[in-house]
Amino acid sequence: MDNVIEYSVGEHFIAALINGDMTGLNDDEIKTLERFERTETENLTNYHWSTGPIEHSSEFGRCEITGMLGNVAELHLVMMDSLIKNH
């Protein structure tokens, strides 16, 4: 069974996390995003990112990557089969 953690993140980070497409992100945003992903996935061996339901996209809120207010979307970190390193 999969375990899922839900985040609210700036819409502009979605393509980067799901598809690896950093287009439109500046160097500081890329560093911040990479630090977020490394921290959230450091003990995971088998995971992927996915978006939440479309009705939860484009809400105004606080981005859990930057802490800034803006348009955020629901993002899920799916830990498949609960495979965790060093366990």
C-alpha positions as CSV (number, residue, x, y, z in Angstrom):
1,M,0.0,0.0,0.0
2,D,1.2,3.5,-0.8
3,N,1.7,6.3,1.7
4,V,1.0,9.8,0.6
5,I,2.0,13.2,2.0
6,E,0.1,16.2,0.7
7,Y,1.7,19.7,0.2
8,S,0.5,23.1,-1.0
9,V,3.2,24.4,-3.4
10,G,3.5,27.3,-5.8
11,E,2.0,26.4,-9.2
12,H,5.3,27.3,-10.9
13,F,7.0,24.4,-9.1
14,I,4.6,21.6,-10.3
15,A,6.3,21.0,-13.7
16,A,9.7,20.9,-12.2
17,L,8.8,18.3,-9.5
18,I,6.7,16.1,-11.7
19,N,8.5,16.4,-15.0
20,G,11.9,17.8,-14.1
21,D,11.1,20.9,-16.3
22,M,12.9,23.9,-14.6
23,T,11.8,26.3,-17.4
24,G,10.8,29.6,-16.0
25,L,12.5,29.1,-12.6
26,N,15.4,31.4,-11.7
27,D,18.6,30.0,-10.0
28,D,17.4,30.8,-6.5
29,E,14.1,29.0,-7.1
30,I,15.9,26.0,-8.5
31,K,18.2,25.8,-5.4
32,T,15.2,26.2,-3.1
33,L,13.2,23.5,-4.9
34,E,16.2,21.1,-5.0
35,R,16.7,21.6,-1.2
36,F,13.0,21.0,-0.6
37,E,13.0,17.8,-2.7
38,R,16.2,16.5,-1.1
39,T,14.9,17.1,2.4
40,E,11.5,15.5,1.8
41,T,12.8,12.4,0.0
42,E,16.2,11.8,1.6
43,N,15.2,8.4,3.2
44,L,13.0,7.2,0.3
45,T,14.0,4.8,-2.3
46,N,10.8,4.4,-4.4
47,Y,8.6,7.5,-4.7
48,H,7.0,9.9,-7.2
49,W,5.3,13.3,-7.2
50,S,1.7,13.7,-8.4
51,T,-0.9,16.5,-8.4
52,G,-4.1,16.5,-6.5
53,P,-7.6,16.8,-7.9
54,I,-8.2,19.6,-10.4
55,E,-10.7,21.3,-8.2
56,H,-7.9,22.0,-5.7
57,S,-5.6,23.8,-8.1
58,S,-5.1,27.5,-8.3
59,E,-6.1,28.3,-4.7
60,F,-4.5,31.2,-2.9
61,G,-2.3,30.1,0.0
62,R,1.2,29.6,1.4
63,C,3.7,27.7,-0.6
64,E,5.4,25.0,1.5
65,I,8.6,25.3,-0.5
66,T,9.2,29.0,-0.2
67,G,6.8,30.1,2.6
68,M,5.4,32.8,0.3
69,L,1.8,33.6,-0.4
70,G,0.5,33.1,-4.0
71,N,-1.4,30.6,-6.2
72,V,-0.7,27.2,-4.9
73,A,-1.7,23.7,-6.1
74,E,-2.0,20.4,-4.2
75,L,1.0,18.2,-4.7
76,H,1.4,14.6,-3.4
77,L,4.6,12.8,-2.5
78,V,3.7,9.1,-3.1
79,M,5.9,6.7,-1.3
80,M,5.4,3.4,-3.1
81,D,5.4,0.2,-1.0
82,S,6.9,2.2,1.9
83,L,10.4,1.4,0.8
84,I,12.8,3.4,3.0
85,K,16.6,3.3,3.0
86,N,18.4,2.1,6.0
87,H,15.4,0.3,7.4
